[in-house]
Amino acid sequence: DQAGAGVIGFALGRGIPVLHLLNIKALAGKAGIPYDSEPRERGPLVVNAWWSLAGVLLFFTVLLTHKRWRLEAG
């Protein structure tokens, strides 16, 4: 069996697609994709505190109203 007896072999045996990236540096070079380039200069994202509060409120509104996640006392 060419797939082996590990997790990848198990997945392949069950018909689950597997993407195994071995030797990614050489593969990137063949495709012309820079592997270890310099990071781009980008500062932190500044978000208005009101947008943050609105996001938290929306999260808890969905959490409390979604039927699958209904919170029950006791």
Predicted model as a PDB file, atoms N, CA, C, CB and O in Angstrom, pLDDT in the B-factor column:
MODEL        1                                                                  
ATOM      1  N   ASP A   1       0.850  -1.177   0.000  1.00 47.00           N  
ATOM      2  CA  ASP A   1       0.000   0.000   0.000  1.00 47.00           C  
ATOM      3  C   ASP A   1       0.894   1.238   0.000  1.00 47.00           C  
ATOM      4  CB  ASP A   1      -0.966  -0.001   1.227  1.00 47.00           C  
ATOM      5  O   ASP A   1       1.715   1.408   0.901  1.00 47.00           O  
ATOM      6  N   GLN A   2       0.742   2.103  -1.003  1.00 60.00           N  
ATOM      7  CA  GLN A   2       1.599   3.267  -1.123  1.00 60.00           C  
ATOM      8  C   GLN A   2       1.192   4.403  -0.196  1.00 60.00           C  
ATOM      9  CB  GLN A   2       1.599   3.748  -2.535  1.00 60.00           C  
ATOM     10  O   GLN A   2       2.011   5.279   0.079  1.00 60.00           O  
ATOM     11  N   ALA A   3      -0.018   4.419   0.283  1.00 60.00           N  
ATOM     12  CA  ALA A   3      -0.480   5.521   1.116  1.00 60.00           C  
ATOM     13  C   ALA A   3       0.097   5.446   2.520  1.00 60.00           C  
ATOM     14  CB  ALA A   3      -1.993   5.530   1.180  1.00 60.00           C  
ATOM     15  O   ALA A   3       0.216   6.479   3.180  1.00 60.00           O  
ATOM     16  N   GLY A   4       0.455   4.281   2.993  1.00 70.00           N  
ATOM     17  CA  GLY A   4       1.004   4.139   4.333  1.00 70.00           C  
ATOM     18  C   GLY A   4      -0.074   3.858   5.354  1.00 70.00           C  
ATOM     19  O   GLY A   4      -1.255   3.754   5.024  1.00 70.00           O  
ATOM     20  N   ALA A   5       0.358   3.736   6.620  1.00 78.00           N  
ATOM     21  CA  ALA A   5      -0.568   3.368   7.683  1.00 78.00           C  
ATOM     22  C   ALA A   5      -0.863   4.535   8.620  1.00 78.00           C  
ATOM     23  CB  ALA A   5      -0.011   2.203   8.473  1.00 78.00           C  
ATOM     24  O   ALA A   5      -1.427   4.323   9.694  1.00 78.00           O  
ATOM     25  N   GLY A   6      -0.502   5.743   8.251  1.00 86.00           N  
ATOM     26  CA  GLY A   6      -0.738   6.904   9.110  1.00 86.00           C  
ATOM     27  C   GLY A   6      -2.056   7.581   8.816  1.00 86.00           C  
ATOM     28  O   GLY A   6      -2.942   7.009   8.180  1.00 86.00           O  
ATOM     29  N   VAL A   7      -2.170   8.800   9.286  1.00 88.00           N  
ATOM     30  CA  VAL A   7      -3.405   9.575   9.126  1.00 88.00           C  
ATOM     31  C   VAL A   7      -3.687   9.862   7.652  1.00 88.00           C  
ATOM     32  CB  VAL A   7      -3.314  10.895   9.912  1.00 88.00           C  
ATOM     33  O   VAL A   7      -4.832   9.784   7.208  1.00 88.00           O  
ATOM     34  N   ILE A   8      -2.645  10.190   6.902  1.00 86.00           N  
ATOM     35  CA  ILE A   8      -2.838  10.483   5.480  1.00 86.00           C  
ATOM     36  C   ILE A   8      -3.292   9.232   4.738  1.00 86.00           C  
ATOM     37  CB  ILE A   8      -1.539  11.033   4.855  1.00 86.00           C  
ATOM     38  O   ILE A   8      -4.196   9.298   3.904  1.00 86.00           O  
ATOM     39  N   GLY A   9      -2.677   8.101   5.033  1.00 85.00           N  
ATOM     40  CA  GLY A   9      -3.098   6.848   4.403  1.00 85.00           C  
ATOM     41  C   GLY A   9      -4.526   6.498   4.749  1.00 85.00           C  
ATOM     42  O   GLY A   9      -5.274   6.022   3.894  1.00 85.00           O  
ATOM     43  N   PHE A  10      -4.916   6.726   5.987  1.00 87.00           N  
ATOM     44  CA  PHE A  10      -6.291   6.461   6.412  1.00 87.00           C  
ATOM     45  C   PHE A  10      -7.272   7.334   5.635  1.00 87.00           C  
ATOM     46  CB  PHE A  10      -6.446   6.704   7.925  1.00 87.00           C  
ATOM     47  O   PHE A  10      -8.297   6.855   5.149  1.00 87.00           O  
ATOM     48  N   ALA A  11      -6.941   8.628   5.524  1.00 88.00           N  
ATOM     49  CA  ALA A  11      -7.831   9.545   4.805  1.00 88.00           C  
ATOM     50  C   ALA A  11      -7.936   9.163   3.337  1.00 88.00           C  
ATOM     51  CB  ALA A  11      -7.334  10.990   4.935  1.00 88.00           C  
ATOM     52  O   ALA A  11      -9.032   9.150   2.775  1.00 88.00           O  
ATOM     53  N   LEU A  12      -6.808   8.852   2.714  1.00 86.00           N  
ATOM     54  CA  LEU A  12      -6.834   8.461   1.306  1.00 86.00           C  
ATOM     55  C   LEU A  12      -7.614   7.171   1.105  1.00 86.00           C  
ATOM     56  CB  LEU A  12      -5.415   8.299   0.773  1.00 86.00           C  
ATOM     57  O   LEU A  12      -8.339   7.025   0.120  1.00 86.00           O  
ATOM     58  N   GLY A  13      -7.466   6.239   2.035  1.00 86.00           N  
ATOM     59  CA  GLY A  13      -8.196   4.972   1.948  1.00 86.00           C  
ATOM     60  C   GLY A  13      -9.697   5.147   2.031  1.00 86.00           C  
ATOM     61  O   GLY A  13     -10.447   4.345   1.475  1.00 86.00           O  
ATOM     62  N   ARG A  14     -10.149   6.192   2.723  1.00 89.00           N  
ATOM     63  CA  ARG A  14     -11.579   6.465   2.844  1.00 89.00           C  
ATOM     64  C   ARG A  14     -12.085   7.407   1.774  1.00 89.00           C  
ATOM     65  CB  ARG A  14     -11.881   7.036   4.196  1.00 89.00           C  
ATOM     66  O   ARG A  14     -13.259   7.777   1.781  1.00 89.00           O  
ATOM     67  N   GLY A  15     -11.213   7.808   0.844  1.00 90.00           N  
ATOM     68  CA  GLY A  15     -11.628   8.681  -0.251  1.00 90.00           C  
ATOM     69  C   GLY A  15     -11.646  10.157   0.110  1.00 90.00           C  
ATOM     70  O   GLY A  15     -12.246  10.956  -0.609  1.00 90.00           O  
ATOM     71  N   ILE A  16     -11.008  10.534   1.198  1.00 90.00           N  
ATOM     72  CA  ILE A  16     -10.956  11.924   1.613  1.00 90.00           C  
ATOM     73  C   ILE A  16      -9.767  12.585   0.928  1.00 90.00           C  
ATOM     74  CB  ILE A  16     -10.854  12.047   3.163  1.00 90.00           C  
ATOM     75  O   ILE A  16      -8.648  12.087   1.049  1.00 90.00           O  
ATOM     76  N   PRO A  17      -9.970  13.695   0.210  1.00 91.00           N  
ATOM     77  CA  PRO A  17      -8.850  14.351  -0.453  1.00 91.00           C  
ATOM     78  C   PRO A  17      -7.835  14.871   0.564  1.00 91.00           C  
ATOM     79  CB  PRO A  17      -9.353  15.499  -1.331  1.00 91.00           C  
ATOM     80  O   PRO A  17      -8.207  15.381   1.621  1.00 91.00           O  
ATOM     81  N   VAL A  18      -6.566  14.737   0.238  1.00 87.00           N  
ATOM     82  CA  VAL A  18      -5.482  15.144   1.136  1.00 87.00           C  
ATOM     83  C   VAL A  18      -4.537  16.069   0.383  1.00 87.00           C  
ATOM     84  CB  VAL A  18      -4.714  13.905   1.693  1.00 87.00           C  
ATOM     85  O   VAL A  18      -4.171  15.806  -0.762  1.00 87.00           O  
ATOM     86  N   LEU A  19      -4.154  17.139   1.034  1.00 83.00           N  
ATOM     87  CA  LEU A  19      -3.147  18.043   0.496  1.00 83.00           C  
ATOM     88  C   LEU A  19      -1.967  17.993   1.455  1.00 83.00           C  
ATOM     89  CB  LEU A  19      -3.703  19.517   0.323  1.00 83.00           C  
ATOM     90  O   LEU A  19      -2.041  18.516   2.566  1.00 83.00           O  
ATOM     91  N   HIS A  20      -0.883  17.364   1.026  1.00 81.00           N  
ATOM     92  CA  HIS A  20       0.298  17.191   1.867  1.00 81.00           C  
ATOM     93  C   HIS A  20       1.421  18.023   1.281  1.00 81.00           C  
ATOM     94  CB  HIS A  20       0.710  15.689   1.976  1.00 81.00           C  
ATOM     95  O   HIS A  20       1.910  17.736   0.188  1.00 81.00           O  
ATOM     96  N   LEU A  21       1.828  19.043   1.999  1.00 81.00           N  
ATOM     97  CA  LEU A  21       2.829  19.967   1.490  1.00 81.00           C  
ATOM     98  C   LEU A  21       4.190  19.617   2.081  1.00 81.00           C  
ATOM     99  CB  LEU A  21       2.447  21.429   1.819  1.00 81.00           C  
ATOM    100  O   LEU A  21       4.569  20.113   3.142  1.00 81.00           O  
ATOM    101  N   LEU A  22       4.903  18.770   1.387  1.00 84.00           N  
ATOM    102  CA  LEU A  22       6.244  18.392   1.786  1.00 84.00           C  
ATOM    103  C   LEU A  22       7.210  19.117   0.865  1.00 84.00           C  
ATOM    104  CB  LEU A  22       6.449  16.843   1.731  1.00 84.00           C  
ATOM    105  O   LEU A  22       6.993  19.167  -0.345  1.00 84.00           O  
ATOM    106  N   ASN A  23       8.264  19.673   1.421  1.00 85.00           N  
ATOM    107  CA  ASN A  23       9.261  20.414   0.661  1.00 85.00           C  
ATOM    108  C   ASN A  23       8.623  21.621  -0.036  1.00 85.00           C  
ATOM    109  CB  ASN A  23       9.938  19.494  -0.372  1.00 85.00           C  
ATOM    110  O   ASN A  23       8.782  21.825  -1.240  1.00 85.00           O  
ATOM    111  N   ILE A  24       7.910  22.398   0.745  1.00 87.00           N  
ATOM    112  CA  ILE A  24       7.153  23.532   0.203  1.00 87.00           C  
ATOM    113  C   ILE A  24       8.064  24.588  -0.405  1.00 87.00           C  
ATOM    114  CB  ILE A  24       6.298  24.161   1.293  1.00 87.00           C  
ATOM    115  O   ILE A  24       7.668  25.287  -1.338  1.00 87.00           O  
ATOM    116  N   LYS A  25       9.293  24.709   0.120  1.00 88.00           N  
ATOM    117  CA  LYS A  25      10.215  25.715  -0.396  1.00 88.00           C  
ATOM    118  C   LYS A  25      10.567  25.433  -1.860  1.00 88.00           C  
ATOM    119  CB  LYS A  25      11.492  25.759   0.460  1.00 88.00           C  
ATOM    120  O   LYS A  25      10.590  26.352  -2.678  1.00 88.00           O  
ATOM    121  N   ALA A  26      10.842  24.167  -2.193  1.00 89.00           N  
ATOM    122  CA  ALA A  26      11.164  23.811  -3.578  1.00 89.00           C  
ATOM    123  C   ALA A  26       9.936  23.955  -4.479  1.00 89.00           C  
ATOM    124  CB  ALA A  26      11.707  22.371  -3.649  1.00 89.00           C  
ATOM    125  O   ALA A  26      10.053  24.400  -5.621  1.00 89.00           O  
ATOM    126  N   LEU A  27       8.764  23.581  -3.973  1.00 86.00           N  
ATOM    127  CA  LEU A  27       7.543  23.710  -4.765  1.00 86.00           C  
ATOM    128  C   LEU A  27       7.241  25.176  -5.065  1.00 86.00           C  
ATOM    129  CB  LEU A  27       6.359  23.065  -4.034  1.00 86.00           C  
ATOM    130  O   LEU A  27       6.827  25.515  -6.174  1.00 86.00           O  
ATOM    131  N   ALA A  28       7.447  26.037  -4.078  1.00 87.00           N  
ATOM    132  CA  ALA A  28       7.212  27.464  -4.297  1.00 87.00           C  
ATOM    133  C   ALA A  28       8.192  28.010  -5.324  1.00 87.00           C  
ATOM    134  CB  ALA A  28       7.333  28.244  -2.975  1.00 87.00           C  
ATOM    135  O   ALA A  28       7.814  28.821  -6.170  1.00 87.00           O  
ATOM    136  N   GLY A  29       9.453  27.573  -5.261  1.00 88.00           N  
ATOM    137  CA  GLY A  29      10.444  28.022  -6.234  1.00 88.00           C  
ATOM    138  C   GLY A  29      10.090  27.606  -7.648  1.00 88.00           C  
ATOM    139  O   GLY A  29      10.252  28.389  -8.584  1.00 88.00           O  
ATOM    140  N   LYS A  30       9.606  26.376  -7.816  1.00 91.00           N  
ATOM    141  CA  LYS A  30       9.201  25.896  -9.146  1.00 91.00           C  
ATOM    142  C   LYS A  30       8.030  26.696  -9.698  1.00 91.00           C  
ATOM    143  CB  LYS A  30       8.830  24.412  -9.086  1.00 91.00           C  
ATOM    144  O   LYS A  30       7.941  26.923 -10.905  1.00 91.00           O  
ATOM    145  N   ALA A  31       7.138  27.122  -8.820  1.00 90.00           N  
ATOM    146  CA  ALA A  31       5.955  27.868  -9.253  1.00 90.00           C  
ATOM    147  C   ALA A  31       6.230  29.358  -9.379  1.00 90.00           C  
ATOM    148  CB  ALA A  31       4.813  27.642  -8.284  1.00 90.00           C  
ATOM    149  O   ALA A  31       5.380  30.110  -9.854  1.00 90.00           O  
ATOM    150  N   GLY A  32       7.425  29.792  -8.951  1.00 90.00           N  
ATOM    151  CA  GLY A  32       7.752  31.209  -9.030  1.00 90.00           C  
ATOM    152  C   GLY A  32       7.138  32.040  -7.928  1.00 90.00           C  
ATOM    153  O   GLY A  32       6.983  33.253  -8.073  1.00 90.00           O  
ATOM    154  N   ILE A  33       6.787  31.402  -6.829  1.00 87.00           N  
ATOM    155  CA  ILE A  33       6.178  32.095  -5.694  1.00 87.00           C  
ATOM    156  C   ILE A  33       7.264  32.329  -4.656  1.00 87.00           C  
ATOM    157  CB  ILE A  33       4.981  31.274  -5.090  1.00 87.00           C  
ATOM    158  O   ILE A  33       7.955  31.385  -4.274  1.00 87.00           O  
ATOM    159  N   PRO A  34       7.435  33.568  -4.184  1.00 85.00           N  
ATOM    160  CA  PRO A  34       8.455  33.806  -3.161  1.00 85.00           C  
ATOM    161  C   PRO A  34       8.096  33.073  -1.869  1.00 85.00           C  
ATOM    162  CB  PRO A  34       8.612  35.318  -2.894  1.00 85.00           C  
ATOM    163  O   PRO A  34       6.966  33.160  -1.389  1.00 85.00           O  
ATOM    164  N   TYR A  35       9.064  32.356  -1.315  1.00 86.00           N  
ATOM    165  CA  TYR A  35       8.811  31.546  -0.118  1.00 86.00           C  
ATOM    166  C   TYR A  35       9.022  32.350   1.161  1.00 86.00           C  
ATOM    167  CB  TYR A  35       9.719  30.314  -0.110  1.00 86.00           C  
ATOM    168  O   TYR A  35       8.166  32.351   2.047  1.00 86.00           O  
ATOM    169  N   ASP A  36      10.142  33.023   1.256  1.00 85.00           N  
ATOM    170  CA  ASP A  36      10.471  33.720   2.492  1.00 85.00           C  
ATOM    171  C   ASP A  36      10.808  35.175   2.188  1.00 85.00           C  
ATOM    172  CB  ASP A  36      11.647  33.028   3.217  1.00 85.00           C  
ATOM    173  O   ASP A  36      11.912  35.641   2.472  1.00 85.00           O  
ATOM    174  N   SER A  37       9.850  35.880   1.612  1.00 78.00           N  
ATOM    175  CA  SER A  37      10.091  37.271   1.243  1.00 78.00           C  
ATOM    176  C   SER A  37       9.970  38.171   2.464  1.00 78.00           C  
ATOM    177  CB  SER A  37       9.110  37.720   0.148  1.00 78.00           C  
ATOM    178  O   SER A  37       9.493  37.749   3.517  1.00 78.00           O  
ATOM    179  N   GLU A  38      10.402  39.397   2.312  1.00 81.00           N  
ATOM    180  CA  GLU A  38      10.308  40.378   3.386  1.00 81.00           C  
ATOM    181  C   GLU A  38       8.834  40.700   3.660  1.00 81.00           C  
ATOM    182  CB  GLU A  38      11.096  41.668   3.023  1.00 81.00           C  
ATOM    183  O   GLU A  38       8.045  40.836   2.725  1.00 81.00           O  
ATOM    184  N   PRO A  39       8.468  40.821   4.926  1.00 76.00           N  
ATOM    185  CA  PRO A  39       7.070  41.168   5.221  1.00 76.00           C  
ATOM    186  C   PRO A  39       6.742  42.579   4.754  1.00 76.00           C  
ATOM    187  CB  PRO A  39       6.791  41.039   6.725  1.00 76.00           C  
ATOM    188  O   PRO A  39       7.592  43.469   4.763  1.00 76.00           O  
ATOM    189  N   ARG A  40       5.507  42.761   4.351  1.00 77.00           N  
ATOM    190  CA  ARG A  40       5.062  44.083   3.922  1.00 77.00           C  
ATOM    191  C   ARG A  40       4.861  44.975   5.133  1.00 77.00           C  
ATOM    192  CB  ARG A  40       3.762  43.988   3.100  1.00 77.00           C  
ATOM    193  O   ARG A  40       4.440  44.520   6.196  1.00 77.00           O  
ATOM    194  N   GLU A  41       5.167  46.242   4.957  1.00 80.00           N  
ATOM    195  CA  GLU A  41       4.965  47.212   6.038  1.00 80.00           C  
ATOM    196  C   GLU A  41       3.470  47.483   6.159  1.00 80.00           C  
ATOM    197  CB  GLU A  41       5.761  48.544   5.774  1.00 80.00           C  
ATOM    198  O   GLU A  41       2.833  47.949   5.214  1.00 80.00           O  
ATOM    199  N   ARG A  42       2.928  47.189   7.315  1.00 78.00           N  
ATOM    200  CA  ARG A  42       1.513  47.450   7.537  1.00 78.00           C  
ATOM    201  C   ARG A  42       1.307  47.636   9.035  1.00 78.00           C  
ATOM    202  CB  ARG A  42       0.618  46.288   6.974  1.00 78.00           C  
ATOM    203  O   ARG A  42       1.681  46.774   9.831  1.00 78.00           O  
ATOM    204  N   GLY A  43       0.737  48.715   9.399  1.00 73.00           N  
ATOM    205  CA  GLY A  43       0.514  49.006  10.806  1.00 73.00           C  
ATOM    206  C   GLY A  43      -0.728  48.299  11.319  1.00 73.00           C  
ATOM    207  O   GLY A  43      -1.462  47.673  10.554  1.00 73.00           O  
ATOM    208  N   PRO A  44      -0.954  48.403  12.610  1.00 76.00           N  
ATOM    209  CA  PRO A  44      -2.152  47.778  13.190  1.00 76.00           C  
ATOM    210  C   PRO A  44      -3.415  48.491  12.726  1.00 76.00           C  
ATOM    211  CB  PRO A  44      -2.078  47.787  14.729  1.00 76.00           C  
ATOM    212  O   PRO A  44      -3.413  49.699  12.491  1.00 76.00           O  
ATOM    213  N   LEU A  45      -4.473  47.734  12.600  1.00 79.00           N  
ATOM    214  CA  LEU A  45      -5.756  48.274  12.187  1.00 79.00           C  
ATOM    215  C   LEU A  45      -6.376  49.032  13.355  1.00 79.00           C  
ATOM    216  CB  LEU A  45      -6.701  47.148  11.692  1.00 79.00           C  
ATOM    217  O   LEU A  45      -6.523  48.483  14.447  1.00 79.00           O  
ATOM    218  N   VAL A  46      -6.733  50.273  13.132  1.00 82.00           N  
ATOM    219  CA  VAL A  46      -7.353  51.079  14.175  1.00 82.00           C  
ATOM    220  C   VAL A  46      -8.858  51.032  13.979  1.00 82.00           C  
ATOM    221  CB  VAL A  46      -6.827  52.548  14.151  1.00 82.00           C  
ATOM    222  O   VAL A  46      -9.375  51.406  12.927  1.00 82.00           O  
ATOM    223  N   VAL A  47      -9.552  50.566  15.012  1.00 80.00           N  
ATOM    224  CA  VAL A  47     -11.007  50.424  14.936  1.00 80.00           C  
ATOM    225  C   VAL A  47     -11.628  51.327  15.985  1.00 80.00           C  
ATOM    226  CB  VAL A  47     -11.449  48.938  15.143  1.00 80.00           C  
ATOM    227  O   VAL A  47     -11.175  51.376  17.129  1.00 80.00           O  
ATOM    228  N   ASN A  48     -12.654  52.029  15.591  1.00 88.00           N  
ATOM    229  CA  ASN A  48     -13.394  52.880  16.511  1.00 88.00           C  
ATOM    230  C   ASN A  48     -14.003  52.009  17.609  1.00 88.00           C  
ATOM    231  CB  ASN A  48     -14.497  53.688  15.763  1.00 88.00           C  
ATOM    232  O   ASN A  48     -14.512  50.924  17.329  1.00 88.00           O  
ATOM    233  N   ALA A  49     -13.953  52.480  18.861  1.00 91.00           N  
ATOM    234  CA  ALA A  49     -14.474  51.712  20.001  1.00 91.00           C  
ATOM    235  C   ALA A  49     -15.967  51.421  19.846  1.00 91.00           C  
ATOM    236  CB  ALA A  49     -14.226  52.472  21.311  1.00 91.00           C  
ATOM    237  O   ALA A  49     -16.449  50.394  20.325  1.00 91.00           O  
ATOM    238  N   TRP A  50     -16.694  52.306  19.187  1.00 93.00           N  
ATOM    239  CA  TRP A  50     -18.136  52.067  19.004  1.00 93.00           C  
ATOM    240  C   TRP A  50     -18.389  50.886  18.081  1.00 93.00           C  
ATOM    241  CB  TRP A  50     -18.821  53.318  18.441  1.00 93.00           C  
ATOM    242  O   TRP A  50     -19.331  50.124  18.299  1.00 93.00           O  
ATOM    243  N   TRP A  51     -17.561  50.721  17.051  1.00 91.00           N  
ATOM    244  CA  TRP A  51     -17.713  49.573  16.161  1.00 91.00           C  
ATOM    245  C   TRP A  51     -17.409  48.278  16.905  1.00 91.00           C  
ATOM    246  CB  TRP A  51     -16.794  49.712  14.935  1.00 91.00           C  
ATOM    247  O   TRP A  51     -18.057  47.257  16.679  1.00 91.00           O  
ATOM    248  N   SER A  52     -16.424  48.325  17.790  1.00 91.00           N  
ATOM    249  CA  SER A  52     -16.095  47.150  18.594  1.00 91.00           C  
ATOM    250  C   SER A  52     -17.258  46.774  19.503  1.00 91.00           C  
ATOM    251  CB  SER A  52     -14.833  47.407  19.428  1.00 91.00           C  
ATOM    252  O   SER A  52     -17.616  45.601  19.613  1.00 91.00           O  
ATOM    253  N   LEU A  53     -17.841  47.766  20.148  1.00 94.00           N  
ATOM    254  CA  LEU A  53     -18.987  47.524  21.017  1.00 94.00           C  
ATOM    255  C   LEU A  53     -20.165  46.974  20.214  1.00 94.00           C  
ATOM    256  CB  LEU A  53     -19.394  48.817  21.745  1.00 94.00           C  
ATOM    257  O   LEU A  53     -20.846  46.050  20.658  1.00 94.00           O  
ATOM    258  N   ALA A  54     -20.402  47.541  19.035  1.00 95.00           N  
ATOM    259  CA  ALA A  54     -21.492  47.060  18.185  1.00 95.00           C  
ATOM    260  C   ALA A  54     -21.256  45.598  17.792  1.00 95.00           C  
ATOM    261  CB  ALA A  54     -21.626  47.945  16.920  1.00 95.00           C  
ATOM    262  O   ALA A  54     -22.201  44.810  17.761  1.00 95.00           O  
ATOM    263  N   GLY A  55     -20.014  45.229  17.493  1.00 93.00           N  
ATOM    264  CA  GLY A  55     -19.704  43.846  17.143  1.00 93.00           C  
ATOM    265  C   GLY A  55     -19.947  42.890  18.291  1.00 93.00           C  
ATOM    266  O   GLY A  55     -20.475  41.797  18.089  1.00 93.00           O  
ATOM    267  N   VAL A  56     -19.563  43.292  19.504  1.00 95.00           N  
ATOM    268  CA  VAL A  56     -19.787  42.442  20.676  1.00 95.00           C  
ATOM    269  C   VAL A  56     -21.285  42.296  20.944  1.00 95.00           C  
ATOM    270  CB  VAL A  56     -19.071  43.026  21.921  1.00 95.00           C  
ATOM    271  O   VAL A  56     -21.756  41.199  21.244  1.00 95.00           O  
ATOM    272  N   LEU A  57     -22.027  43.384  20.839  1.00 96.00           N  
ATOM    273  CA  LEU A  57     -23.481  43.313  21.040  1.00 96.00           C  
ATOM    274  C   LEU A  57     -24.153  42.435  19.994  1.00 96.00           C  
ATOM    275  CB  LEU A  57     -24.090  44.713  21.004  1.00 96.00           C  
ATOM    276  O   LEU A  57     -25.064  41.672  20.316  1.00 96.00           O  
ATOM    277  N   LEU A  58     -23.713  42.536  18.754  1.00 96.00           N  
ATOM    278  CA  LEU A  58     -24.270  41.688  17.701  1.00 96.00           C  
ATOM    279  C   LEU A  58     -23.968  40.226  17.984  1.00 96.00           C  
ATOM    280  CB  LEU A  58     -23.713  42.091  16.325  1.00 96.00           C  
ATOM    281  O   LEU A  58     -24.834  39.368  17.810  1.00 96.00           O  
ATOM    282  N   PHE A  59     -22.747  39.934  18.421  1.00 93.00           N  
ATOM    283  CA  PHE A  59     -22.370  38.558  18.740  1.00 93.00           C  
ATOM    284  C   PHE A  59     -23.290  37.973  19.803  1.00 93.00           C  
ATOM    285  CB  PHE A  59     -20.914  38.498  19.212  1.00 93.00           C  
ATOM    286  O   PHE A  59     -23.821  36.876  19.632  1.00 93.00           O  
ATOM    287  N   PHE A  60     -23.480  38.708  20.913  1.00 92.00           N  
ATOM    288  CA  PHE A  60     -24.316  38.181  21.987  1.00 92.00           C  
ATOM    289  C   PHE A  60     -25.793  38.133  21.599  1.00 92.00           C  
ATOM    290  CB  PHE A  60     -24.140  39.022  23.236  1.00 92.00           C  
ATOM    291  O   PHE A  60     -26.525  37.265  22.077  1.00 92.00           O  
ATOM    292  N   THR A  61     -26.239  39.045  20.747  1.00 92.00           N  
ATOM    293  CA  THR A  61     -27.618  38.989  20.263  1.00 92.00           C  
ATOM    294  C   THR A  61     -27.851  37.714  19.464  1.00 92.00           C  
ATOM    295  CB  THR A  61     -27.941  40.222  19.404  1.00 92.00           C  
ATOM    296  O   THR A  61     -28.860  37.035  19.651  1.00 92.00           O  
ATOM    297  N   VAL A  62     -26.916  37.390  18.573  1.00 88.00           N  
ATOM    298  CA  VAL A  62     -27.039  36.154  17.792  1.00 88.00           C  
ATOM    299  C   VAL A  62     -26.929  34.946  18.708  1.00 88.00           C  
ATOM    300  CB  VAL A  62     -25.960  36.088  16.688  1.00 88.00           C  
ATOM    301  O   VAL A  62     -27.668  33.977  18.540  1.00 88.00           O  
ATOM    302  N   LEU A  63     -26.032  34.987  19.658  1.00 83.00           N  
ATOM    303  CA  LEU A  63     -25.845  33.869  20.579  1.00 83.00           C  
ATOM    304  C   LEU A  63     -27.114  33.589  21.372  1.00 83.00           C  
ATOM    305  CB  LEU A  63     -24.687  34.153  21.530  1.00 83.00           C  
ATOM    306  O   LEU A  63     -27.478  32.431  21.576  1.00 83.00           O  
ATOM    307  N   LEU A  64     -27.780  34.635  21.816  1.00 83.00           N  
ATOM    308  CA  LEU A  64     -28.967  34.445  22.649  1.00 83.00           C  
ATOM    309  C   LEU A  64     -30.229  34.148  21.847  1.00 83.00           C  
ATOM    310  CB  LEU A  64     -29.193  35.665  23.490  1.00 83.00           C  
ATOM    311  O   LEU A  64     -31.179  33.590  22.397  1.00 83.00           O  
ATOM    312  N   THR A  65     -30.268  34.502  20.569  1.00 83.00           N  
ATOM    313  CA  THR A  65     -31.478  34.291  19.779  1.00 83.00           C  
ATOM    314  C   THR A  65     -31.405  33.085  18.855  1.00 83.00           C  
ATOM    315  CB  THR A  65     -31.765  35.509  18.972  1.00 83.00           C  
ATOM    316  O   THR A  65     -32.431  32.671  18.315  1.00 83.00           O  
ATOM    317  N   HIS A  66     -30.233  32.514  18.656  1.00 78.00           N  
ATOM    318  CA  HIS A  66     -30.102  31.364  17.765  1.00 78.00           C  
ATOM    319  C   HIS A  66     -30.651  30.128  18.466  1.00 78.00           C  
ATOM    320  CB  HIS A  66     -28.619  31.147  17.342  1.00 78.00           C  
ATOM    321  O   HIS A  66     -30.267  29.843  19.601  1.00 78.00           O  
ATOM    322  N   LYS A  67     -31.528  29.403  17.820  1.00 69.00           N  
ATOM    323  CA  LYS A  67     -32.211  28.271  18.447  1.00 69.00           C  
ATOM    324  C   LYS A  67     -31.244  27.186  18.919  1.00 69.00           C  
ATOM    325  CB  LYS A  67     -33.208  27.673  17.479  1.00 69.00           C  
ATOM    326  O   LYS A  67     -31.480  26.559  19.952  1.00 69.00           O  
ATOM    327  N   ARG A  68     -30.179  26.960  18.191  1.00 68.00           N  
ATOM    328  CA  ARG A  68     -29.249  25.896  18.561  1.00 68.00           C  
ATOM    329  C   ARG A  68     -28.492  26.243  19.842  1.00 68.00           C  
ATOM    330  CB  ARG A  68     -28.262  25.634  17.421  1.00 68.00           C  
ATOM    331  O   ARG A  68     -28.080  25.350  20.582  1.00 68.00           O  
ATOM    332  N   TRP A  69     -28.313  27.509  20.099  1.00 52.00           N  
ATOM    333  CA  TRP A  69     -27.518  27.932  21.243  1.00 52.00           C  
ATOM    334  C   TRP A  69     -28.365  28.541  22.349  1.00 52.00           C  
ATOM    335  CB  TRP A  69     -26.475  28.919  20.803  1.00 52.00           C  
ATOM    336  O   TRP A  69     -27.859  29.350  23.127  1.00 52.00           O  
ATOM    337  N   ARG A  70     -29.610  28.185  22.440  1.00 55.00           N  
ATOM    338  CA  ARG A  70     -30.490  28.792  23.438  1.00 55.00           C  
ATOM    339  C   ARG A  70     -29.981  28.459  24.845  1.00 55.00           C  
ATOM    340  CB  ARG A  70     -31.957  28.298  23.252  1.00 55.00           C  
ATOM    341  O   ARG A  70     -29.773  27.296  25.190  1.00 55.00           O  
ATOM    342  N   LEU A  71     -29.789  29.501  25.638  1.00 62.00           N  
ATOM    343  CA  LEU A  71     -29.312  29.318  27.005  1.00 62.00           C  
ATOM    344  C   LEU A  71     -30.525  29.102  27.920  1.00 62.00           C  
ATOM    345  CB  LEU A  71     -28.460  30.551  27.476  1.00 62.00           C  
ATOM    346  O   LEU A  71     -31.509  29.838  27.854  1.00 62.00           O  
ATOM    347  N   GLU A  72     -30.431  28.088  28.762  1.00 69.00           N  
ATOM    348  CA  GLU A  72     -31.524  27.781  29.687  1.00 69.00           C  
ATOM    349  C   GLU A  72     -30.997  27.835  31.099  1.00 69.00           C  
ATOM    350  CB  GLU A  72     -32.148  26.393  29.389  1.00 69.00           C  
ATOM    351  O   GLU A  72     -29.870  27.420  31.369  1.00 69.00           O  
ATOM    352  N   ALA A  73     -31.813  28.348  32.000  1.00 67.00           N  
ATOM    353  CA  ALA A  73     -31.404  28.428  33.407  1.00 67.00           C  
ATOM    354  C   ALA A  73     -31.515  27.050  34.046  1.00 67.00           C  
ATOM    355  CB  ALA A  73     -32.271  29.462  34.185  1.00 67.00           C  
ATOM    356  O   ALA A  73     -32.485  26.324  33.828  1.00 67.00           O  
ATOM    357  N   GLY A  74     -30.505  26.702  34.838  1.00 58.00           N  
ATOM    358  CA  GLY A  74     -30.530  25.461  35.625  1.00 58.00           C  
ATOM    359  C   GLY A  74     -30.257  24.305  34.826  1.00 58.00           C  
ATOM    360  O   GLY A  74     -30.242  23.187  35.342  1.00 58.00           O  
TER     361      GLY A  74                                                      
ENDMDL                                                                          
END                                                                             
